[in-house]
Amino acid sequence: MESQENGGDEFPCRITLNIPFPSARLATAALRALRVDAELSPLVSRGLSSSSPGSSTLLVQYAATTNRMLRVAVNGFFESLRVIIGVMEELDLDVVDKVVSEGVVKEGFEWAEWEEGLRGVQGVVSMKKGNS
């Protein structure tokens, strides 16, 4: 988390998240699903995008008036992300099963790296099939 003390900055508390997905298609699907829900609090600003066209990384930028508001917003975001990834795991079997069985996403990106990024997220025990 980064906190900046700028007298005129409306949202001094900021965080940027880079969330890797196994493919650009899944990153785009997550982006489209997350964009539907607007940020509810006027004390928080959120930006969602791909890190670059055709990228498999989702770029999320949050800014808030206080660290507490930032924490609450990011926790809510991760809860939504967990649901989206769960749906992908259940319904997008051709992609997710291949990733789980082979252990490699693409171009040397290891499954363990992808799962590591989700460790500690509330409610995420393991993304591998068969571990609930």
DSSP file (Angstrom, degrees, kcal/mol; ACC not computed):
  #  RESIDUE AA STRUCTURE BP1 BP2  ACC     N-H-->O    O-->H-N    N-H-->O    O-->H-N    TCO  KAPPA ALPHA  PHI   PSI    X-CA   Y-CA   Z-CA
    1    1 A M              0   0    0      0, 0.0     2,-0.5     0, 0.0    14,-0.2   0.000 360.0 360.0 360.0 143.9    0.0    0.0    0.0
    2    2 A E  E     -A   14   0A   0     12,-2.7    12,-3.4     2,-0.0     2,-0.5  -0.978 360.0-167.7-124.0 130.7    1.2    3.4   -0.8
    3    3 A S  E     -A   13   0A   0     -2,-0.5     2,-0.4    10,-0.2    10,-0.2  -0.979   4.9-166.6-120.5 127.2    0.1    6.5    1.1
    4    4 A Q        -     0   0    0      8,-2.6     2,-1.1    -2,-0.5     5,-0.0  -0.933  15.7-145.5-115.7 135.0    0.9   10.0   -0.3
    5    5 A E        +     0   0    0     -2,-0.4     2,-0.6     3,-0.0     3,-0.1  -0.644  39.6 150.0 -98.9  76.4    0.6   13.2    1.7
    6    6 A N    >   -     0   0    0     -2,-1.1     3,-1.3     1,-0.1    -2,-0.1  -0.946  41.3-145.9-107.0 119.6   -0.5   15.6   -1.0
    7    7 A G  T 3  S+     0   0    0     -2,-0.6    -1,-0.1     1,-0.3    -2,-0.0   0.835  98.5  39.7 -53.9 -37.3   -2.7   18.4    0.5
    8    8 A G  T 3  S+     0   0    0     -3,-0.1     2,-0.5     3,-0.0    -1,-0.3   0.487  86.7 111.6 -93.9  -3.1   -4.8   18.6   -2.7
    9    9 A D    <   -     0   0    0     -3,-1.3    -3,-0.1     1,-0.2    -5,-0.0  -0.606  51.3-161.6 -78.1 118.8   -5.0   14.9   -3.5
   10   10 A E  S    S+     0   0    0     -2,-0.5    -1,-0.2     1,-0.3    -3,-0.0   0.824  88.7  34.9 -67.2 -32.6   -8.6   13.7   -3.0
   11   11 A F        +     0   0    0      1,-0.1    -1,-0.3    -3,-0.1    54,-0.2  -0.760  67.5 164.7-124.4  82.7   -7.5   10.1   -2.9
   12   12 A P        +     0   0    0      0, 0.0    -8,-2.6     0, 0.0     2,-0.5   0.697  56.7  76.7 -76.8 -18.5   -4.1    9.9   -1.1
   13   13 A C  E     +AB   3  64A   0     51,-2.2    51,-2.7   -10,-0.2     2,-0.3  -0.825  64.8 172.1 -98.8 125.9   -4.0    6.2   -0.4
   14   14 A R  E     +AB   2  63A   0    -12,-3.4   -12,-2.7    -2,-0.5     2,-0.3  -0.939  19.7 179.2-137.3 152.9   -3.3    4.0   -3.4
   15   15 A I  E     - B   0  62A   0     47,-2.2    47,-2.9    -2,-0.3     2,-0.4  -0.978  11.2-157.6-148.8 143.0   -2.5    0.4   -4.5
   16   16 A T  E     - B   0  61A   0     -2,-0.3     2,-0.4    45,-0.2    45,-0.2  -0.989  11.3-165.2-121.7 129.7   -1.8   -1.2   -7.9
   17   17 A L  E     - B   0  60A   0     43,-3.3    43,-2.8    -2,-0.4     2,-0.6  -0.944   9.9-162.2-116.6 134.0   -2.4   -4.9   -8.4
   18   18 A N  E     - B   0  59A   0     -2,-0.4    41,-0.2    41,-0.2    -2,-0.0  -0.967  14.5-170.7-112.3 113.5   -1.1   -7.0  -11.3
   19   19 A I  E     - B   0  58A   0     39,-3.1    39,-3.0    -2,-0.6     2,-0.2  -0.907   9.9-147.8-113.1 111.0   -3.1  -10.2  -11.5
   20   20 A P  E     - B   0  57A   0      0, 0.0    37,-0.2     0, 0.0    97,-0.0  -0.499  12.3-168.3 -78.9 144.5   -1.9  -12.9  -13.9
   21   21 A F        -     0   0    0     35,-2.6    35,-0.1    -2,-0.2     6,-0.1  -0.867  35.6-110.3-123.0 160.8   -4.3  -15.2  -15.7
   22   22 A P  S    S+     0   0    0      0, 0.0     2,-0.3     0, 0.0    87,-0.1   0.777  98.4   8.9 -63.3 -25.5   -3.4  -18.4  -17.6
   23   23 A S  S  > S-     0   0    0     33,-0.2     4,-2.0     1,-0.1     5,-0.1  -0.976  72.2-113.2-150.6 162.1   -4.4  -16.7  -20.9
   24   24 A A  H  > S+     0   0    0     -2,-0.3     4,-2.5     1,-0.2     5,-0.2   0.845 115.7  59.4 -64.2 -33.7   -5.4  -13.3  -22.4
   25   25 A R  H  > S+     0   0    0      1,-0.2     4,-2.0     2,-0.2    -1,-0.2   0.910 107.5  44.3 -63.0 -42.8   -8.9  -14.7  -23.0
   26   26 A L  H  > S+     0   0    0      2,-0.2     4,-2.4     1,-0.2    -1,-0.2   0.875 112.1  52.6 -71.2 -36.6   -9.4  -15.4  -19.3
   27   27 A A  H  X S+     0   0    0     -4,-2.0     4,-2.4     2,-0.2    -2,-0.2   0.912 111.2  47.5 -62.5 -41.9   -7.9  -12.0  -18.3
   28   28 A T  H  X S+     0   0    0     -4,-2.5     4,-2.5     2,-0.2    -2,-0.2   0.890 110.5  51.8 -66.6 -39.7  -10.3  -10.3  -20.7
   29   29 A A  H  X S+     0   0    0     -4,-2.0     4,-2.1     2,-0.2    -2,-0.2   0.918 111.6  46.8 -63.3 -43.0  -13.3  -12.3  -19.4
   30   30 A A  H  X S+     0   0    0     -4,-2.4     4,-2.6     2,-0.2     5,-0.2   0.916 111.5  51.9 -64.3 -42.6  -12.4  -11.4  -15.8
   31   31 A L  H  X S+     0   0    0     -4,-2.4     4,-2.0     1,-0.2    -2,-0.2   0.926 110.8  47.2 -58.8 -46.8  -12.0   -7.7  -16.8
   32   32 A R  H  X S+     0   0    0     -4,-2.5     4,-0.6     1,-0.2    -1,-0.2   0.873 113.5  48.3 -65.3 -37.3  -15.4   -7.6  -18.5
   33   33 A A  H  < S+     0   0    0     -4,-2.1     3,-0.5    -5,-0.2     4,-0.4   0.885 113.6  46.7 -70.4 -38.1  -17.1   -9.3  -15.5
   34   34 A L  H >< S+     0   0    0     -4,-2.6     3,-0.8     1,-0.2    -2,-0.2   0.807 102.7  63.4 -74.8 -29.7  -15.5   -7.0  -13.0
   35   35 A R  H 3< S+     0   0    0     -4,-2.0    -1,-0.2     1,-0.2    -2,-0.2   0.729  87.9  72.8 -67.4 -21.2  -16.3   -3.8  -14.9
   36   36 A V  T 3< S+     0   0    0     -4,-0.6     2,-0.7    -3,-0.5    -1,-0.2   0.873  87.4  68.1 -62.1 -38.5  -20.0   -4.4  -14.5
   37   37 A D  S <  S-     0   0    0     -3,-0.8     2,-0.1    -4,-0.4    -1,-0.1  -0.751  77.1-148.5 -91.3 117.5  -19.9   -3.5  -10.8
   38   38 A A        -     0   0    0     -2,-0.7     2,-0.3     1,-0.1    -2,-0.1  -0.460  33.8 -93.2 -76.1 154.3  -19.3    0.2  -10.2
   39   39 A E        -     0   0    0      1,-0.1    -1,-0.1    -2,-0.1     5,-0.1  -0.550  35.4-151.9 -67.8 129.8  -17.4    1.1   -7.0
   40   40 A L        +     0   0    0     -2,-0.3    -1,-0.1    -3,-0.0    -2,-0.0   0.821  69.6  72.3 -78.4 -32.5  -20.1    1.9   -4.4
   41   41 A S    >   -     0   0    0      1,-0.1     3,-1.3    28,-0.1    -2,-0.0  -0.683  65.1-150.3 -91.5 134.9  -18.3    4.4   -2.2
   42   42 A P  T 3  S+     0   0    0      0, 0.0    -1,-0.1     0, 0.0    -2,-0.0   0.574  98.3  68.1 -72.5  -7.0  -17.6    7.9   -3.4
   43   43 A L  T 3  S+     0   0    0     21,-0.1    22,-1.8    26,-0.0     2,-0.4   0.392  97.2  61.6 -90.0   2.5  -14.5    7.7   -1.1
   44   44 A V  E <   -C   64   0A   0     -3,-1.3     2,-0.4    20,-0.2    20,-0.2  -0.986  61.3-164.1-133.7 139.9  -12.9    5.1   -3.4
   45   45 A S  E     -C   63   0A   0     18,-3.4    18,-2.4    -2,-0.4     2,-0.4  -0.978  11.2-169.8-122.0 137.3  -11.8    5.2   -7.0
   46   46 A R  E     -C   62   0A   0     -2,-0.4     2,-0.4    16,-0.2    16,-0.2  -0.976   8.2-169.1-130.5 140.9  -11.0    2.1   -9.1
   47   47 A G  E     -C   61   0A   0     14,-2.7    14,-2.9    -2,-0.4     2,-0.4  -0.998   5.5-171.2-127.7 133.2   -9.4    1.5  -12.5
   48   48 A L  E     +C   60   0A   0     -2,-0.4     2,-0.3    12,-0.2    12,-0.2  -0.976  22.0 132.5-123.8 135.6   -9.4   -1.8  -14.4
   49   49 A S  E     -C   59   0A   0     10,-2.2    10,-3.6    -2,-0.4     2,-0.3  -0.977  54.6 -92.1-163.8 170.3   -7.5   -2.6  -17.5
   50   50 A S  E     -C   58   0A   0     -2,-0.3     8,-0.2     8,-0.2     6,-0.1  -0.695  36.8-124.0 -85.0 148.1   -5.2   -5.1  -19.3
   51   51 A S  S    S-     0   0    0      6,-2.1    -1,-0.1    -2,-0.3     7,-0.1   0.811  91.0 -14.8 -65.8 -26.3   -1.6   -4.3  -18.8
   52   52 A S  S >  S-     0   0    0      5,-0.3     3,-2.2    -3,-0.0    -1,-0.2  -0.950  95.3 -67.8-163.9 161.0   -1.3   -4.3  -22.6
   53   53 A P  T 3  S+     0   0    0      0, 0.0     3,-0.1     0, 0.0   -29,-0.0  -0.315 122.9  10.0 -57.3 130.7   -3.4   -5.4  -25.6
   54   54 A G  T 3  S+     0   0    0      1,-0.2   -30,-0.2   -30,-0.1     2,-0.1   0.595  97.3 147.0  76.7  11.1   -3.6   -9.2  -25.6
   55   55 A S    <   -     0   0    0     -3,-2.2    -1,-0.2     2,-0.1   -27,-0.1  -0.449  50.3-145.8 -80.5 151.9   -2.0   -9.4  -22.2
   56   56 A S  S    S+     0   0    0     -2,-0.1   -35,-2.6    -3,-0.1     2,-0.5   0.205  75.3  92.9 -97.5  14.4   -2.9  -12.1  -19.7
   57   57 A T  E     -B   20   0A   0    -37,-0.2    -6,-2.1    -5,-0.2     2,-0.5  -0.935  65.7-147.1-113.8 129.0   -2.4   -9.7  -16.8
   58   58 A L  E     -BC  19  50A   0    -39,-3.0   -39,-3.1    -2,-0.5     2,-0.5  -0.810  12.0-150.9 -92.2 127.8   -5.2   -7.7  -15.3
   59   59 A L  E     -BC  18  49A   0    -10,-3.6   -10,-2.2    -2,-0.5     2,-0.5  -0.894  15.3-176.7-103.5 123.0   -4.1   -4.3  -14.0
   60   60 A V  E     -BC  17  48A   0    -43,-2.8   -43,-3.3    -2,-0.5     2,-0.5  -0.981   4.3-171.9-124.5 126.6   -6.2   -3.0  -11.1
   61   61 A Q  E     -BC  16  47A   0    -14,-2.9   -14,-2.7    -2,-0.5     2,-0.4  -0.977   4.0-175.5-122.7 124.3   -5.6    0.5   -9.5
   62   62 A Y  E     +BC  15  46A   0    -47,-2.9   -47,-2.2    -2,-0.5     2,-0.3  -0.914   5.1 179.2-116.6 144.8   -7.4    1.6   -6.4
   63   63 A A  E     +BC  14  45A   0    -18,-2.4   -18,-3.4    -2,-0.4     2,-0.3  -0.991  10.3 170.9-139.8 142.4   -7.3    5.0   -4.7
   64   64 A A  E     -BC  13  44A   0    -51,-2.7   -51,-2.2    -2,-0.3   -20,-0.2  -0.949  44.1-115.6-148.6 166.2   -9.1    6.0   -1.5
   65   65 A T  S    S+     0   0    0    -22,-1.8     2,-0.3    -2,-0.3   -21,-0.1   0.809 100.2  18.1 -75.0 -29.9   -9.4    8.7    1.0
   66   66 A T  S  > S-     0   0    0    -23,-0.3     4,-2.0   -53,-0.1     5,-0.1  -0.938  76.2-116.2-137.4 160.2   -8.1    6.5    3.9
   67   67 A N  H  > S+     0   0    0     -2,-0.3     4,-2.6     1,-0.2     5,-0.2   0.851 116.2  56.8 -63.1 -33.7   -6.2    3.2    4.2
   68   68 A R  H  > S+     0   0    0      2,-0.2     4,-2.5     1,-0.2    -1,-0.2   0.937 107.3  46.3 -63.6 -46.6   -9.3    1.7    5.9
   69   69 A M  H  > S+     0   0    0      1,-0.2     4,-2.2     2,-0.2    -1,-0.2   0.878 112.4  52.1 -63.4 -37.0  -11.5    2.5    2.9
   70   70 A L  H  X S+     0   0    0     -4,-2.0     4,-2.6     2,-0.2     5,-0.2   0.929 109.9  48.4 -63.9 -45.6   -8.8    1.2    0.6
   71   71 A R  H  X S+     0   0    0     -4,-2.6     4,-2.5     1,-0.2    -2,-0.2   0.920 111.8  48.9 -61.1 -45.4   -8.6   -2.1    2.5
   72   72 A V  H  X S+     0   0    0     -4,-2.5     4,-2.0     1,-0.2    -1,-0.2   0.915 113.3  47.0 -62.0 -43.8  -12.3   -2.6    2.5
   73   73 A A  H  X S+     0   0    0     -4,-2.2     4,-2.2     2,-0.2    -2,-0.2   0.913 113.4  47.3 -65.5 -43.5  -12.5   -1.9   -1.3
   74   74 A V  H  X S+     0   0    0     -4,-2.6     4,-2.5     2,-0.2    -2,-0.2   0.890 110.0  53.0 -68.1 -38.9   -9.6   -4.2   -2.1
   75   75 A N  H  X S+     0   0    0     -4,-2.5     4,-1.8    -5,-0.2    -1,-0.2   0.921 110.5  47.9 -60.6 -42.6  -11.1   -7.0    0.1
   76   76 A G  H  X S+     0   0    0     -4,-2.0     4,-2.1     2,-0.2    -2,-0.2   0.887 110.0  52.9 -63.5 -39.1  -14.4   -6.7   -1.8
   77   77 A F  H  X S+     0   0    0     -4,-2.2     4,-2.7     1,-0.2    -2,-0.2   0.931 108.4  49.3 -61.4 -46.1  -12.6   -6.8   -5.1
   78   78 A F  H  X S+     0   0    0     -4,-2.5     4,-2.3     1,-0.2    -1,-0.2   0.836 107.8  54.8 -65.8 -31.4  -10.7  -10.0   -4.1
   79   79 A E  H  X S+     0   0    0     -4,-1.8     4,-1.8     2,-0.2    -1,-0.2   0.930 110.9  45.1 -65.1 -44.1  -14.0  -11.6   -3.1
   80   80 A S  H  X S+     0   0    0     -4,-2.1     4,-2.3     1,-0.2    -2,-0.2   0.911 112.5  51.6 -63.0 -42.6  -15.5  -10.8   -6.5
   81   81 A L  H  X S+     0   0    0     -4,-2.7     4,-2.8     1,-0.2     5,-0.2   0.889 106.3  54.5 -62.2 -39.7  -12.3  -12.1   -8.2
   82   82 A R  H  X S+     0   0    0     -4,-2.3     4,-2.2     1,-0.2    -1,-0.2   0.910 108.8  48.2 -60.6 -42.6  -12.5  -15.3   -6.2
   83   83 A V  H  X S+     0   0    0     -4,-1.8     4,-2.3     2,-0.2    -2,-0.2   0.924 112.0  49.3 -63.8 -44.4  -16.1  -15.9   -7.5
   84   84 A I  H  X S+     0   0    0     -4,-2.3     4,-2.4     1,-0.2    -2,-0.2   0.920 112.0  47.4 -62.2 -44.7  -15.0  -15.2  -11.1
   85   85 A I  H  X S+     0   0    0     -4,-2.8     4,-2.5     1,-0.2    -1,-0.2   0.878 110.1  53.8 -65.9 -36.6  -12.1  -17.5  -10.9
   86   86 A G  H  X S+     0   0    0     -4,-2.2     4,-2.0    -5,-0.2    -1,-0.2   0.899 108.8  48.4 -62.4 -40.9  -14.3  -20.2   -9.4
   87   87 A V  H  X S+     0   0    0     -4,-2.3     4,-3.0     2,-0.2     5,-0.4   0.915 111.2  50.6 -65.4 -42.5  -16.7  -19.9  -12.3
   88   88 A M  H  X S+     0   0    0     -4,-2.4     4,-2.1     1,-0.2     8,-0.3   0.913 109.9  50.8 -59.9 -42.3  -13.8  -20.1  -14.7
   89   89 A E  H  < S+     0   0    0     -4,-2.5    -1,-0.2     1,-0.2    -2,-0.2   0.891 117.7  38.7 -63.3 -39.6  -12.6  -23.2  -13.0
   90   90 A E  H  < S+     0   0    0     -4,-2.0     3,-0.2    -5,-0.1    -2,-0.2   0.864 129.0  26.7 -79.4 -37.3  -16.1  -24.9  -13.1
   91   91 A L  H  < S+     0   0    0     -4,-3.0     2,-0.6     1,-0.2     3,-0.2   0.693 110.7  61.5-105.5 -21.4  -17.2  -23.8  -16.6
   92   92 A D    >X  +     0   0    0     -4,-2.1     4,-2.3    -5,-0.4     3,-1.1  -0.420  60.2 152.8-104.4  58.0  -14.1  -23.2  -18.7
   93   93 A L  H 3>> +     0   0    0     -2,-0.6     4,-1.6     1,-0.3     5,-0.5   0.800  61.9  63.6 -61.3 -34.3  -12.9  -26.8  -18.4
   94   94 A D  H 345S+     0   0    0     -3,-0.2     4,-0.3     1,-0.2    -1,-0.3   0.843 116.7  28.9 -63.1 -31.2  -11.0  -26.8  -21.7
   95   95 A V  H <>5S+     0   0    0     -3,-1.1     4,-1.9    -7,-0.2    -2,-0.2   0.909 123.7  43.6 -92.1 -52.3   -8.6  -24.1  -20.5
   96   96 A V  H  X5S+     0   0    0     -4,-2.3     4,-2.5    -8,-0.3     5,-0.2   0.897 112.7  51.3 -67.6 -42.0   -8.5  -24.6  -16.7
   97   97 A D  H  X5S+     0   0    0     -4,-1.6     4,-2.7    -5,-0.3     5,-0.2   0.892 109.9  51.4 -61.3 -38.4   -8.2  -28.4  -16.7
   98   98 A K  H  ><S+     0   0    0     -5,-0.5     4,-2.3    -4,-0.3     5,-0.3   0.913 110.4  48.7 -63.7 -42.4   -5.3  -28.2  -19.2
   99   99 A V  H  X S+     0   0    0     -4,-1.9     4,-2.2     1,-0.2    -2,-0.2   0.928 114.0  45.9 -62.9 -45.7   -3.5  -25.7  -16.9
  100  100 A V  H  < S+     0   0    0     -4,-2.5    -2,-0.2     1,-0.2    -1,-0.2   0.923 116.1  44.0 -65.9 -45.0   -4.0  -27.9  -13.8
  101  101 A S  H  < S+     0   0    0     -4,-2.7    -1,-0.2     1,-0.2    -2,-0.2   0.865 122.6  35.9 -72.2 -35.5   -2.9  -31.1  -15.5
  102  102 A E  H  < S-     0   0    0     -4,-2.3    -1,-0.2    -5,-0.2    -2,-0.2   0.740  91.1-143.8 -90.6 -23.7    0.1  -29.7  -17.3
  103  103 A G     <  +     0   0    0     -4,-2.2     8,-2.4    -5,-0.3     2,-0.4   0.441  69.2  96.1  77.3  -1.6    1.2  -27.3  -14.6
  104  104 A V  B     -D  110   0B   0     -6,-0.3     6,-0.2     6,-0.2    -1,-0.2  -0.981  50.9-169.6-125.4 133.2    2.3  -24.7  -17.2
  105  105 A V        -     0   0    0      4,-2.5     2,-0.3    -2,-0.4    -1,-0.2   0.967  61.0 -54.4 -83.8 -67.9    0.2  -21.8  -18.4
  106  106 A K  S >  S+     0   0    0      3,-0.5     3,-2.2   -83,-0.0    -1,-0.3  -0.920 109.1  14.8-170.6 152.1    2.2  -20.5  -21.4
  107  107 A E  T 3  S-     0   0    0     -2,-0.3     3,-0.1     1,-0.3    -2,-0.0   0.848 130.1 -51.0  47.6  45.0    5.6  -19.3  -22.3
  108  108 A G  T 3  S+     0   0    0      1,-0.2     2,-0.7     0, 0.0    -1,-0.3   0.493  94.2 144.5  79.4   3.1    7.2  -20.6  -19.1
  109  109 A F    <   -     0   0    0     -3,-2.2    -4,-2.5   -87,-0.1    -3,-0.5  -0.677  45.1-138.0 -78.5 115.4    4.7  -19.1  -16.7
  110  110 A E  B >>  -D  104   0B   0     -2,-0.7     4,-1.4    -6,-0.2     3,-0.7  -0.477  10.2-132.0 -80.4 142.9    4.3  -21.7  -14.0
  111  111 A W  H 3> S+     0   0    0     -8,-2.4     4,-2.7     1,-0.2     5,-0.3   0.870 108.4  61.5 -55.9 -39.1    1.0  -22.6  -12.4
  112  112 A A  H 3> S+     0   0    0     -9,-0.4     4,-2.5     1,-0.2    -1,-0.2   0.862 101.3  52.3 -59.8 -36.1    2.6  -22.2   -9.0
  113  113 A E  H <> S+     0   0    0     -3,-0.7     4,-1.5     2,-0.2    -1,-0.2   0.912 110.6  47.6 -64.4 -42.4    3.3  -18.6   -9.7
  114  114 A W  H  < S+     0   0    0     -4,-1.4     4,-0.4     1,-0.2    -2,-0.2   0.927 115.7  43.7 -65.2 -45.5   -0.4  -18.0  -10.7
  115  115 A E  H >X S+     0   0    0     -4,-2.7     3,-1.6     1,-0.2     4,-0.6   0.874 107.0  61.3 -68.3 -36.5   -1.7  -19.8   -7.6
  116  116 A E  H >< S+     0   0    0     -4,-2.5     3,-1.1     1,-0.3    -1,-0.2   0.866  96.5  60.6 -57.6 -37.3    0.9  -18.0   -5.4
  117  117 A G  T 3< S+     0   0    0     -4,-1.5    -1,-0.3     1,-0.2    -2,-0.2   0.706 106.9  46.4 -63.8 -19.6   -0.6  -14.6   -6.4
  118  118 A L  T X4 S+     0   0    0     -3,-1.6     3,-1.9    -4,-0.4    -1,-0.2   0.489  82.6 118.2-101.9  -5.5   -3.9  -15.8   -4.8
  119  119 A R  T << S+     0   0    0     -3,-1.1     3,-0.1    -4,-0.6     6,-0.1  -0.382  78.6  23.7 -61.4 136.9   -2.5  -17.2   -1.6
  120  120 A G  T 3  S+     0   0    0      4,-0.4     2,-0.4     1,-0.3    -1,-0.3   0.300  85.7 134.4  90.4  -9.7   -3.9  -15.3    1.4
  121  121 A V  S X  S-     0   0    0     -3,-1.9     3,-2.4     3,-0.1    -1,-0.3  -0.607  70.2-100.6 -73.9 129.4   -7.0  -14.2   -0.4
  122  122 A Q  T 3  S+     0   0    0     -2,-0.4    -1,-0.1     1,-0.3   -40,-0.1  -0.248 104.8  11.0 -53.9 126.3   -9.9  -14.7    1.9
  123  123 A G  T 3  S+     0   0    0      1,-0.2     2,-0.8    -3,-0.0    -1,-0.3   0.258  95.2 116.3  90.9 -11.7  -11.8  -17.9    0.9
  124  124 A V    <   +     0   0    0     -3,-2.4    -4,-0.4     1,-0.2    -1,-0.2  -0.820  25.6 159.1 -94.9 110.6   -9.1  -19.2   -1.6
  125  125 A V  S    S-     0   0    0     -2,-0.8     2,-0.3     1,-0.4    -1,-0.2   0.890  70.2 -24.2 -92.2 -55.0   -7.8  -22.5   -0.2
  126  126 A S        -     0   0    0      5,-0.3    -1,-0.4     2,-0.1     5,-0.1  -0.961  42.5-150.1-158.3 143.7   -6.4  -23.9   -3.5
  127  127 A M        +     0   0    0     -2,-0.3     2,-0.2    -3,-0.1   -27,-0.1   0.567  67.3 106.8 -91.8  -9.8   -7.1  -23.4   -7.1
  128  128 A K  S >  S-     0   0    0      1,-0.1     3,-1.7     2,-0.1    -2,-0.1  -0.483  82.0-102.6 -74.1 140.3   -6.1  -26.9   -8.1
  129  129 A K  T 3  S+     0   0    0      1,-0.2    -1,-0.1    -2,-0.2     3,-0.1  -0.330 105.3  29.5 -63.0 136.0   -9.0  -29.2   -9.0
  130  130 A G  T 3  S+     0   0    0      1,-0.2     2,-0.7    -3,-0.1    -1,-0.2   0.211  94.7 100.0  99.3 -14.5   -9.9  -31.7   -6.3
  131  131 A N    <         0   0    0     -3,-1.7    -5,-0.3     1,-0.1    -1,-0.2  -0.910 360.0 360.0-105.1 110.3   -8.8  -29.5   -3.4
  132  132 A S              0   0    0     -2,-0.7    -1,-0.1    -7,-0.1    -7,-0.1   0.388 360.0 360.0-115.9 360.0  -11.8  -27.8   -1.8
